[in-house]
Amino acid sequence: MKNNFIKATNEYNTFEHHIPAPYLRKSFFVDGGYDAKLRIACCGFYRLFLNGKELTKGLLAPYISNPNDIVYFDEYEIKLSKGENVIGIWLGNGFQNNPGGYIWDFDKADFRSAPTVSLALQYQNVEGEAITIVSDESFKTAPSPIFTDDYRFGEGYDATAELIGWCDIGFDASGWKNAIKADTPKGELRRCEAAPIVVEKELSPIRIYKEGDGYIYDFGESNAGACRLEICGQKGQKITLQHADLTKEDGSLFLEKNWFKRERWEEDSLIVHKDTYICKGNGKEIYQPSFTYHGFRYVKVCGITESQATPQLLTYVVFHSELKTRGDFRCSDEVVNRLQEITRRSDLSNFHYFPTDCPQREKNGWTADAALSAEQVLLNFDPERSYLEWMRNICKAQNEQGALPGIIPTAGWGFHWGNGPAWDQVLAAIPYYTYIYRGETDMITLCAPHLIKYLHYLETRMDENGLLAIGLGDWCHAGRGASKHKAPLIVTDSIIAMNIAEKTAVMLDAIGEELQRDFCLRFASKMKIAIRANLIDFDTMVAHGDCQTSQAMCIFYNVFTEQEKAKAFSHLLDLVDREDQHLDVGVLGGRVLFYVLSEFGYGDLALHMIARPDYPSYGNWLARGATTLWENFHPESVASPNHHFWGSISGWFITHLAGIRFNPSQKDTSEVHIKPDFVTKLQFAEGYYEAPMGKILSRWEKTEDHILLTLNIPQGMSAKAFLPKGYCFEDGASEGCVTSGNYTVLHVS
């Protein structure tokens, strides 16, 4: 299969010169009905058909990867019919040819070409003979109605060029050309084990209004997916759909938030996130893009008449990787519930085989975004098999020196800017949290040598004091430019590097790699000593930078000893009070701040900072109309309106408000601690998590004279409850072993 890649043409699609997505077909005859196995590998995207019926596992198959690293194939069990059979393949550019990714040099990729495909079909005939059909120059090819496709920018479809029945039995393909042999891709050939991309739901517009030369369709919430167009149009009628998450005050699309306003802006703004459909004009026509997706809430439709601008014209087909719900949270405060909702929506709309930073602008696998959200995603969904597949790509992307790029997959961009320990921590964070919450070690075994190599690389980048300042820092600090953070880079890089080593030590201990574990522990110890010697004022217990992020990170990651933390936390409270109890952090500080406040008994303050309606806060996003998490806290405008790297509040809701602290020892998924926080603002709170042994539920509700704590603990699981200061059970104890049931909690004056 490795050496039988074919393609339709040597030309590939560009902005200036459109090359249609090709049809490929192979007609063959069998003397009986047989069960067969079909394997299809693709550099690009494919849709697969047998005798006119689609078999494709899901949208955007098989995967999105650098084909120099890994080339993915899918397997299908099929049933051949006696007589003629037809295999049909429709190819899209995908990652193989992505001119829309020019900002990250994808247009310069050495693997760039027209999409290529390799197919092998095997069955046993009636005599027991093994028959194999492989892709070769005997496959026939013709241009399809998709006259251009770019998975970042959009797709164009000319229905007047349709070839009805192109993959059916009996179709006359005598005028089609033969496929040509393609170069064998360099990457490892692997079966795709990631969850497929599937449809979650369909949305109808909540509002339609005239704007300029078209009509704006408002679907009420931001998601990721594509529109299904249903229209009775005139032959040659050209309809365009341009997508955006935000509109301006005049009602027009805010395209500057969907793409980068740079030197190509005038050209890009005309085509970015735009799908085009040309009608064939013979009754009802239905079109949905095959090889692209968009992040959006609004769509501007041009080229239609007033009578065609009906709610039925467009349906929002929301899709992403198949992620089943494994946990959730709700409470008595609707602001908090909406924050949980938009966090989950951001997680889902940014997961197309792997976590992306945003679905509307970049669609890149930014490493920090995924690292910062890993715990909350695992608490809410089941991403681990998709995580495992992406981790293979992350390991492949590591260079000889041990460095990682900031985006994965990449064609080489991201090593000189966009990485560093806070971003590279993805190599440890995803396998670590998967181990903590699922007890799985496959990712640890995969990543262990790459983590050791990475730590050795960091040793070559340390300064004379044993500290690091080599990457991106506390990104998107509230109210400041994305890279204009208060926390010094030397603080955040050094602490994260230390934590990478600590997490790696835990993981290596789990797989019995004692020698390498001890190396990681020594690395972490040296980093901590260097941080304490150079970045802490022990007279005041103030971390270098004297800001919320520096102080909270030093507490959370145990740079301060337990004896020092009380004074250090007191200063953190002063820093919070200086900002009138507003958050004053970037994404690295935001990941830990609320956890630190809760651990010191200030859950009320943490929730107030999160949910308050004024700037800067998560609640302020809601007040300004957000339906997903935004990239930044800015008083006037948002940089990008759908990011998930601020979503650790969802994890905090489940672990601290509901109080589900799973696997507290980091070694045993049969243990849970229940440590709820009965914050003043809430009347009740409830969270659950589907652990490997079963569903853990923690719910508390206030009554006139007590709190009713309801627990569900899976059979065989060991559980202990720890109540906040000032509360006890009926027997007077504030902690103890618990099982499923109801518990009365009393307030101690």
Stockholm file with secondary structure:
# STOCKHOLM 1.0

chainA/1-749         MKNNFIKATNEYNTFEHHIPAPYLRKSFFVDGGYDAKLRIACCGFYRLFLNGKELTKGLLAPYISNPNDIVYFDEYEIKLSKGENVIGIWLGNGFQNNPGGYIWDFDKADFRSAPTVSLALQYQNVEGEAITIVSDESFKTAPSPIFTDDYRFGEGYDATAELIGWCDIGFDASGWKNAIKADTPKGELRRCEAAPIVVEKELSPIRIYKEGDGYIYDFGESNAGACRLEICGQKGQKITLQHADLTKEDGSLFLEKNWFKRERWEEDSLIVHKDTYICKGNGKEIYQPSFTYHGFRYVKVCGITESQATPQLLTYVVFHSELKTRGDFRCSDEVVNRLQEITRRSDLSNFHYFPTDCPQREKNGWTADAALSAEQVLLNFDPERSYLEWMRNICKAQNEQGALPGIIPTAGWGFHWGNGPAWDQVLAAIPYYTYIYRGETDMITLCAPHLIKYLHYLETRMDENGLLAIGLGDWCHAGRGASKHKAPLIVTDSIIAMNIAEKTAVMLDAIGEELQRDFCLRFASKMKIAIRANLIDFDTMVAHGDCQTSQAMCIFYNVFTEQEKAKAFSHLLDLVDREDQHLDVGVLGGRVLFYVLSEFGYGDLALHMIARPDYPSYGNWLARGATTLWENFHPESVASPNHHFWGSISGWFITHLAGIRFNPSQKDTSEVHIKPDFVTKLQFAEGYYEAPMGKILSRWEKTEDHILLTLNIPQGMSAKAFLPKGYCFEDGASEGCVTSGNYTVLHVS
#=GR chainA/1-749 SS CTTCEEESCSCCCCSSSCCCCEEEEEEEEESSCEEEEEEEEEESEEEEEETTEECCSSBTBSCCCCTTTEEEEEEEEEEECSEEEEEEEEEECGGGSCGGGGGGTGGGCTTCCSCEEEEEEEEECTTCCEEEEECCTTSEEEECSEEEEETTTEEEEEGGGCCTTTTSTTCCCTTCEECEECCCCSSEEEECCSCCEEEEEEECCSEEEEETTEEEEEEEEEEEEEEEEEEECCTTCEEEEEEESCBCTTSCBCGGGTSCCSTTHHHHHHHTTEEEEECCCSSEEEECCSSCCEEEEEEEEESCCGGGCCTTSEEEEEEEECCCBCEEEEESCHHHHHHHHHHHHHHHHTBSSSBCSCTTTTCCCBHHHHHHHHHHHHHHBCCHHHHHHHHHHHHHHCCTTSCCCSBSSCSSTTSSSSCSHHHHTHHHHHHHHHHHHHCCCHHHHHHHHHHHHHHHHHHHHCCTTSCCCCSCCSCSCTTSCTTCCSSCHHHHHHHHHHHHHHHHHHHHHHTTCHHHHHHHHHHHHHHHHHHHHHHEETTTTEETTCSHHHHHHHHHTTSSCHHHHHHHHHHHHHHHHHTTTCCCCCHHHHHHHHHHHHHTTCHHHHHHHHHCSSSSSHHHHHHTTCSSCCSCCCSSCCSCSCCCTTTHHHHHIIIIISCEEESTTSSCTTEEEECCCCCTTCSEEEEEEEETTEEEEEEEEECSSCEEEEEECCTTCEEEEECCTTEEETTSCSEEECCSEEEEEEECC
#=GC SS_cons         CTTCEEESCSCCCCSSSCCCCEEEEEEEEESSCEEEEEEEEEESEEEEEETTEECCSSBTBSCCCCTTTEEEEEEEEEEECSEEEEEEEEEECGGGSCGGGGGGTGGGCTTCCSCEEEEEEEEECTTCCEEEEECCTTSEEEECSEEEEETTTEEEEEGGGCCTTTTSTTCCCTTCEECEECCCCSSEEEECCSCCEEEEEEECCSEEEEETTEEEEEEEEEEEEEEEEEEECCTTCEEEEEEESCBCTTSCBCGGGTSCCSTTHHHHHHHTTEEEEECCCSSEEEECCSSCCEEEEEEEEESCCGGGCCTTSEEEEEEEECCCBCEEEEESCHHHHHHHHHHHHHHHHTBSSSBCSCTTTTCCCBHHHHHHHHHHHHHHBCCHHHHHHHHHHHHHHCCTTSCCCSBSSCSSTTSSSSCSHHHHTHHHHHHHHHHHHHCCCHHHHHHHHHHHHHHHHHHHHCCTTSCCCCSCCSCSCTTSCTTCCSSCHHHHHHHHHHHHHHHHHHHHHHTTCHHHHHHHHHHHHHHHHHHHHHHEETTTTEETTCSHHHHHHHHHTTSSCHHHHHHHHHHHHHHHHHTTTCCCCCHHHHHHHHHHHHHTTCHHHHHHHHHCSSSSSHHHHHHTTCSSCCSCCCSSCCSCSCCCTTTHHHHHIIIIISCEEESTTSSCTTEEEECCCCCTTCSEEEEEEEETTEEEEEEEEECSSCEEEEEECCTTCEEEEECCTTEEETTSCSEEECCSEEEEEEECC
//
